[in-house]
Amino acid sequence: MKHIVKLLALAWLSAATVGAGPIQKTEIDADAKWLLHLDLDEFRSTKVGSYLISQVLEKQVSKPLNELKQKFKFEVDPNKILEKIGSITAYGTAYQSPKENAVLMIKTDPELQAAFVGVLAGLALAGTNSPADMQQTQLGQVTLYSIKDKIHCAVLPGKVVVLSASRRATEKAAEVLNGKAANLASSQTFSDFADVKKTFFFLGVAEGFSADTVLPPQAKLLQLADGGRVVLGENADQLFLDLALKAKTSEVVTQMQQVIQGLIAMASLGKPDDKDIMQLVQSTKVSATDKVVSVNVEYPVEKALQRIDEQKDRMARKTAGRPPEPVEEKAN
C-alpha cells in the first residue's frame, strides 16, 4: 500500500513542480474554484523542463518504482512512464476540505493507461490478500478502483485517469468527462484573464478565494484580489512568469497596481548591487485593464539553469553533511 501511495504522491508533486496540451475546459467541473495544470508535452519541449525532468524528476520517480518492482516483480522504466504522460490537472470545487472535493487527472497514452489498469485489476482480483486491499466497481463505462477506501481511481478508456481521496468527487469528475455534468466551458470562471502562449504551468483561483481562504496579514495584495491566475512558460531564451489579479472595480485595480509598483521600487532600492534582482526589476512589466492587473517577469533560461544547478548542489552537500561551496557569479 505505501509503495502505491508514494507513486501517486509523486504524480501529485510533479504537478506542483505540475488532456495533453492546453487546458481543456470541457473536462473540468463547472463548479471548479481553483485549477492547476501542468502541460508536460510543452514542458518537455523547453530547456528548463527537459533539464528538470532528466536531472530531478526521473530520479525522484525511480525510487518508488524500484520499490514496486521488488514488491510486485515487474519491470518499470521511469523514463518511459514520464514520456507517456501528456498532462496533469488538479482542481477543486471549494477552498476548504480539499480531501472532499479535489481531484487529480492524469492524461496518458493508451499503452500506459492499459498497463496501469492491468496493475489495478490484478490487485482487485487478489481481494483481501492484496497488499493494497483493492476493490473494483463498474459504473457504466467507468471502472472505479478504491484502495482501502482512502484513494479512489476512475479509469475512462481513451480519456484520463482520475484520482481523489473522495469517492463522490471521483464519480463527479467522471460524469463531467462523460458529458453527464456541466463543465467549465459553460462557466465564466477564469474567462477574464488574457490567454498567454507557450505556457506549461497554469494556476488559477476563482472569485471569493481571498474571502474563503485564510491569508497572512502581509498578503495585502492578495486580500485585495477577487481571483487570480499564474502562468509559467519559456519563449526563446527567456523563462517568463505572468501574474494576473482580478478585482471587482477599477478603483481596486488601480490600488493593486500601485502596490505592485511600490514593491518593485522597494526591491530596486533595497539591493541595487544585486545583478539578479536588478535584472528581474528591469524586466518586470505592469499593465492593467478595468478589472485585471497583470505583471510579467522574464529571466534568462541559462541563468535559471545555473541557479537550479547551484540549488541542487547545496541540497546534495547538505544531505552529505558537507558545507556549501561559495557561489561564484558567472560573467554575463
C-alpha positions as CSV (number, residue, x, y, z in Angstrom):
1,M,0.0,0.0,0.0
2,K,2.7,2.5,1.0
3,H,4.5,2.0,-2.3
4,I,1.5,2.8,-4.4
5,V,0.7,5.8,-2.3
6,K,4.3,7.1,-2.8
7,L,3.9,6.8,-6.5
8,L,0.6,8.6,-6.6
9,A,2.0,11.3,-4.3
10,L,4.9,11.8,-6.8
11,A,2.4,12.3,-9.6
12,W,0.7,15.0,-7.5
13,L,4.0,16.6,-6.6
14,S,5.2,16.6,-10.3
15,A,2.1,18.8,-11.0
16,A,3.4,21.1,-8.3
17,T,6.5,21.3,-9.8
18,V,2.8,20.3,-12.5
19,G,-5.6,16.4,-21.8
20,A,-2.2,16.7,-23.3
21,G,-1.6,20.2,-24.3
22,P,-3.5,23.3,-23.1
23,I,-6.3,23.1,-20.5
24,Q,-9.5,21.5,-21.9
25,K,-12.4,23.3,-20.2
26,T,-14.8,20.7,-21.3
27,E,-13.1,18.2,-19.0
28,I,-13.3,20.3,-15.8
29,D,-16.2,20.7,-13.4
30,A,-18.2,23.9,-14.0
31,D,-18.0,24.5,-10.2
32,A,-14.2,24.5,-10.1
33,K,-12.9,27.2,-7.7
34,W,-9.2,26.5,-8.2
35,L,-7.3,24.9,-11.1
36,L,-3.8,23.7,-11.6
37,H,-2.5,22.4,-14.9
38,L,0.9,21.1,-16.0
39,D,1.3,20.6,-19.7
40,L,4.1,18.0,-19.7
41,D,4.2,17.9,-23.5
42,E,5.1,21.6,-23.6
43,F,7.3,21.3,-20.5
44,R,9.4,18.6,-22.2
45,S,10.0,20.9,-25.2
46,T,11.6,23.7,-23.1
47,K,15.2,23.8,-21.9
48,V,14.2,24.2,-18.2
49,G,11.6,21.4,-18.4
50,S,14.0,19.0,-20.2
51,Y,16.6,19.6,-17.5
52,L,14.3,19.2,-14.6
53,I,12.7,16.0,-15.9
54,S,16.0,14.3,-16.7
55,Q,18.0,15.6,-13.7
56,V,15.4,15.8,-10.9
57,L,12.0,14.2,-11.6
58,E,13.2,10.9,-13.2
59,K,15.5,10.3,-10.2
60,Q,12.6,11.0,-7.8
61,V,10.3,8.6,-9.6
62,S,12.9,5.9,-9.8
63,K,13.0,5.1,-6.1
64,P,9.3,4.3,-5.6
65,L,9.3,2.4,-8.9
66,N,12.2,0.3,-7.8
67,E,10.3,-0.5,-4.6
68,L,7.2,-1.5,-6.6
69,K,9.5,-3.6,-8.8
70,Q,10.8,-5.5,-5.8
71,K,7.3,-5.9,-4.3
72,F,5.4,-7.0,-7.3
73,K,8.2,-8.4,-9.6
74,F,7.6,-6.3,-12.7
75,E,10.0,-4.1,-14.8
76,V,9.1,-0.4,-15.0
77,D,11.2,2.2,-16.8
78,P,10.7,5.7,-15.2
79,N,11.8,7.4,-18.4
80,K,9.1,5.6,-20.4
81,I,6.4,6.4,-17.9
82,L,7.2,10.1,-17.9
83,E,7.4,10.2,-21.7
84,K,3.8,8.8,-21.9
85,I,2.2,11.3,-19.5
86,G,0.8,14.2,-21.5
87,S,-0.5,16.4,-18.8
88,I,-1.5,16.5,-15.1
89,T,-4.5,18.6,-13.9
90,A,-5.8,19.2,-10.4
91,Y,-8.9,21.1,-9.4
92,G,-11.3,21.5,-6.5
93,T,-14.9,22.9,-6.1
94,A,-14.2,24.5,-2.8
95,Y,-11.2,26.1,-0.9
96,Q,-11.9,24.2,2.3
97,S,-11.7,20.5,2.9
98,P,-9.7,19.6,-0.3
99,K,-10.0,15.8,0.5
100,E,-13.7,16.0,0.0
101,N,-13.7,17.9,-3.4
102,A,-10.3,17.9,-5.0
103,V,-9.4,15.6,-7.9
104,L,-6.2,14.8,-9.9
105,M,-6.5,14.0,-13.6
106,I,-3.6,12.3,-15.5
107,K,-3.6,12.0,-19.3
108,T,-1.5,9.2,-20.7
109,D,-1.2,7.4,-24.0
110,P,-3.3,4.2,-24.4
111,E,-0.3,1.9,-23.7
112,L,0.5,3.4,-20.3
113,Q,-3.2,3.5,-19.4
114,A,-3.6,-0.2,-20.2
115,A,-0.6,-1.1,-18.1
116,F,-2.0,1.0,-15.2
117,V,-5.4,-0.7,-15.5
118,G,-3.7,-4.1,-15.6
119,V,-1.9,-3.5,-12.3
120,L,-5.1,-2.2,-10.6
121,A,-7.2,-5.1,-12.0
122,G,-4.7,-7.6,-10.8
123,L,-4.7,-6.1,-7.3
124,A,-8.5,-6.1,-7.3
125,L,-8.7,-9.8,-8.2
126,A,-6.3,-10.6,-5.3
127,G,-9.1,-9.3,-3.0
128,T,-8.2,-9.1,0.7
129,N,-4.9,-11.0,0.1
130,S,-3.7,-8.0,-2.0
131,P,-1.1,-5.8,-0.3
132,A,-3.2,-2.8,-1.4
133,D,-6.7,-4.1,-0.4
134,M,-8.2,-3.0,-3.7
135,Q,-11.9,-3.0,-4.6
136,Q,-13.3,-2.7,-8.1
137,T,-16.7,-1.3,-9.1
138,Q,-18.2,-0.8,-12.6
139,L,-20.2,2.4,-13.1
140,G,-21.5,2.2,-16.7
141,Q,-18.4,2.6,-18.9
142,V,-16.3,3.8,-15.9
143,T,-14.3,1.4,-13.8
144,L,-13.8,2.6,-10.2
145,Y,-11.0,1.3,-8.0
146,S,-10.8,2.0,-4.3
147,I,-7.7,1.4,-2.2
148,K,-8.7,0.9,1.5
149,D,-11.4,3.4,0.8
150,K,-8.8,6.1,1.0
151,I,-7.8,6.6,-2.6
152,H,-10.4,6.3,-5.4
153,C,-9.4,6.0,-9.0
154,A,-11.7,6.2,-12.1
155,V,-10.4,4.9,-15.4
156,L,-12.1,6.3,-18.5
157,P,-10.7,4.4,-21.6
158,G,-9.1,6.8,-24.1
159,K,-9.5,9.8,-21.8
160,V,-7.9,10.1,-18.4
161,V,-7.2,8.5,-15.1
162,V,-8.9,10.4,-12.2
163,L,-7.7,10.2,-8.6
164,S,-9.2,11.6,-5.4
165,A,-9.5,10.9,-1.7
166,S,-13.2,11.3,-2.1
167,R,-15.3,8.7,-4.0
168,R,-18.1,11.2,-4.7
169,A,-15.5,13.7,-6.2
170,T,-14.1,10.9,-8.4
171,E,-17.5,9.9,-9.6
172,K,-18.5,13.6,-10.3
173,A,-15.2,14.1,-12.3
174,A,-16.1,11.0,-14.4
175,E,-19.6,12.4,-15.0
176,V,-18.0,15.7,-16.3
177,L,-15.6,13.8,-18.6
178,N,-18.5,11.7,-20.0
179,G,-20.6,14.8,-20.7
180,K,-23.2,14.0,-18.0
181,A,-22.4,17.0,-15.8
182,A,-21.7,20.7,-16.6
183,N,-18.1,21.6,-17.4
184,L,-16.0,24.8,-17.2
185,A,-16.8,25.7,-20.8
186,S,-20.3,26.7,-19.7
187,S,-18.9,28.9,-17.0
188,Q,-17.3,32.4,-17.0
189,T,-14.7,31.3,-14.4
190,F,-11.2,32.4,-15.4
191,S,-12.6,34.0,-18.6
192,D,-11.5,37.5,-17.7
193,F,-7.8,36.6,-18.0
194,A,-5.9,37.1,-21.2
195,D,-4.6,33.9,-23.0
196,V,-0.8,33.5,-22.8
197,K,1.0,31.4,-25.3
198,K,3.9,28.9,-24.8
199,T,3.0,28.2,-21.2
200,F,3.5,24.9,-19.4
201,F,2.1,25.7,-16.0
202,F,-1.3,27.3,-15.0
203,L,-2.6,28.0,-11.6
204,G,-5.9,29.8,-11.3
205,V,-8.2,30.7,-8.4
206,A,-11.8,31.9,-8.8
207,E,-13.8,34.7,-7.2
208,G,-14.0,34.6,-3.5
209,F,-10.7,33.0,-2.7
210,S,-9.5,35.9,-0.6
211,A,-12.7,35.7,1.5
212,D,-12.8,31.9,1.8
213,T,-9.0,31.4,2.4
214,V,-7.0,32.4,5.5
215,L,-4.3,34.7,4.2
216,P,-1.5,36.2,6.3
217,P,-1.7,39.9,7.2
218,Q,1.4,40.5,5.0
219,A,-0.5,39.3,1.9
220,K,-2.2,42.7,1.4
221,L,-2.2,42.4,-2.4
222,L,-3.9,39.0,-2.4
223,Q,-6.5,40.3,0.1
224,L,-7.5,43.0,-2.4
225,A,-7.9,40.5,-5.3
226,D,-11.1,38.6,-6.1
227,G,-9.4,36.0,-8.3
228,G,-6.1,35.3,-9.9
229,R,-4.0,33.4,-12.3
230,V,-0.3,32.5,-12.6
231,V,1.3,31.0,-15.7
232,L,4.9,29.9,-16.4
233,G,6.4,29.4,-19.8
234,E,9.5,29.6,-21.9
235,N,9.9,31.8,-25.0
236,A,13.1,31.8,-27.0
237,D,15.9,32.2,-24.4
238,Q,13.6,33.7,-21.7
239,L,11.7,32.0,-18.8
240,F,8.6,34.0,-18.0
241,L,6.0,34.3,-15.3
242,D,2.7,36.1,-15.9
243,L,0.6,37.0,-12.8
244,A,-2.9,38.4,-13.2
245,L,-5.1,39.6,-10.4
246,K,-8.8,40.4,-10.8
247,A,-10.8,42.9,-8.8
248,K,-14.5,43.9,-8.8
249,T,-13.9,47.6,-9.5
250,S,-11.4,49.7,-11.5
251,E,-10.5,51.6,-8.3
252,V,-9.3,48.4,-6.6
253,V,-7.3,47.6,-9.8
254,T,-5.6,50.9,-9.6
255,Q,-4.8,50.3,-5.9
256,M,-3.3,46.9,-6.6
257,Q,-1.3,48.3,-9.5
258,Q,0.1,51.0,-7.1
259,V,1.0,48.3,-4.5
260,I,2.9,46.3,-7.1
261,Q,4.8,49.2,-8.5
262,G,5.7,50.2,-4.9
263,L,7.0,46.7,-4.3
264,I,9.1,46.8,-7.4
265,A,10.6,50.2,-6.5
266,M,11.4,48.9,-3.0
267,A,13.2,45.8,-4.5
268,S,15.4,48.0,-6.7
269,L,16.2,50.4,-3.8
270,G,16.9,47.5,-1.3
271,K,19.6,45.7,-3.3
272,P,20.9,48.0,-6.1
273,D,24.2,46.0,-6.3
274,D,22.4,42.6,-6.8
275,K,22.6,42.0,-10.5
276,D,19.9,39.3,-10.5
277,I,17.5,41.4,-8.6
278,M,18.1,44.4,-10.8
279,Q,17.7,42.3,-13.9
280,L,14.3,41.0,-12.7
281,V,13.2,44.5,-11.8
282,Q,14.2,45.9,-15.2
283,S,12.4,43.0,-17.0
284,T,9.1,43.4,-15.0
285,K,6.2,45.0,-16.8
286,V,2.9,46.0,-15.1
287,S,-0.3,46.7,-17.0
288,A,-4.0,46.9,-16.2
289,T,-7.5,46.8,-17.6
290,D,-10.7,47.8,-15.9
291,K,-10.8,44.5,-13.9
292,V,-7.4,42.9,-14.1
293,V,-3.8,44.0,-13.3
294,S,-1.1,41.9,-14.9
295,V,2.6,41.5,-14.0
296,N,5.0,39.9,-16.5
297,V,8.6,39.0,-15.4
298,E,11.3,37.5,-17.6
299,Y,14.6,35.8,-16.7
300,P,17.2,34.3,-19.0
301,V,16.9,30.5,-19.3
302,E,20.7,29.9,-19.0
303,K,20.8,31.8,-15.7
304,A,17.8,29.9,-14.4
305,L,19.5,26.6,-15.2
306,Q,22.6,27.9,-13.4
307,R,20.6,28.7,-10.3
308,I,18.9,25.2,-10.4
309,D,22.3,23.6,-10.5
310,E,23.5,25.6,-7.6
311,Q,20.5,24.7,-5.5
312,K,20.8,21.1,-6.4
313,D,24.5,21.1,-5.3
314,R,23.6,22.8,-2.0
315,M,21.0,20.1,-1.3
316,A,23.4,17.3,-2.2
317,R,26.1,18.8,0.1
318,K,23.6,19.3,2.9
319,T,22.4,15.6,2.6
320,A,26.1,14.5,2.7
321,G,26.8,16.7,5.7
322,R,29.2,19.0,3.8
323,P,29.3,22.8,3.9
324,P,28.0,24.5,0.8
325,E,30.6,25.9,-1.7
326,P,30.7,29.7,-2.1
327,V,28.6,30.9,-5.1
328,E,30.7,32.5,-7.9
329,E,28.8,34.8,-10.2
330,K,29.5,33.9,-13.9
331,A,30.4,36.6,-16.2
332,N,27.5,37.9,-18.4
